[in-house]
Amino acid sequence: MSASRITALAAALLAAASLTVGLAGQAAVAAQSRHDTHYDIIGYGYGTGSTSLAAKEAAEDSLEGDYYGCTPPLGDLVYDTEGSNGIWSAEVDANCEGLR
């Protein structure tokens, strides 16, 4: 085999290997979960219920539904109040990694 054919073959193999590595890297990035990004945000949850506890639990459910990676897991109570109709409302917050 001549030197020019060996050089051409080596260049073709190198190009193919580069393309394969590049495509594999792109596929790995595309396969990552959207949860792989770390944001560090404050998440909020709001809820209502017939008691203060029920409203807080509804707010915690809201927080867990909208955010992930929250600490404390159940959120801190920001406020709860009873409306004139007897329905309680509550807000919780927590440090979270991101939105769902």
N, C-alpha and C positions, 0 to 999 in steps of 0.2 A: 504494500500500500504506500502511496506517495505521501510525502510530508504535507502537501496541501490538503489531501483527502483526510489525513489524520487530524489536521488542524480544524478543518471544516466539521468533521465528526465530533471532535471535542467541543467546539463552539455550540453545535446543535444540542449536545447532551447537557452542557452547562445551561443553555437557555431553557431547555425542558425542565431541568431540576429547579431553576429559579422560579419558573412559572408554577410548578407543583408546590413549592414551599410557599409562594405568595398566595396561591388559592387556598391552601390548607390554613394559613394564618387568617385569611378573611373568613373562612368557614368557621373557625374557632371563635372569632369575634362575634359573628352572627348568631352562633349557638349559645352565647352567654345569656343568662337570664337578665331581665331588666332590673332585677334585684341586686345585681352585682355592683351597681353604682352606689356609693356611700354618700349620703347627702348631709346628715346631721341637721334636721329641721325640728321645729316644735310642731307637734301634731295636736289638733283639737277635736274633741268629740262633744256633740250636743245630744241631749235626750230629754224625754218627758215621761212622767209616770204618775201613778196614784199616790206614791209616797216618795220621800226624798231618796231612799235607797233604790227604788225602782227607776227613778230618773237618772241617778248616778250609774246604775247598771246599763241603762239604755245608752247613756253617753259613752261608757266604756266600749260597748258593742260597736257604736258608731266610729270611735277612734280605731279600734282593731280592724274594722272594715275598710277604712280609708288609708291607713298607714301600716307600715311594717317595721320590725326591729325597735319597738318602743320600750323605753325603760322609764319609770317602773312599768311593768307590763300592763297594769290596769289603769294607769294614769293618776294624776293628782287632781283632786277636786278643786276647781277654780271658784265655782259658786253653785249654790242651789237655792231656789226660792219657790215659794208656794204662790200660785196665782189666785186671783179672786174666785175662780171657778173650782178651786181645790186641787188643780193639777200642778204637780211639781215640775220644774225644769232644772236641768243641771248642765254644767260644762266641766270637762276634764281636759287636762293637757299632759303631754309627756314628750321627752326627747325621743325622736324617731329617726330612723335611717332614711326613709323615703316614703313616697306615695305608692299605693297599689295601682 
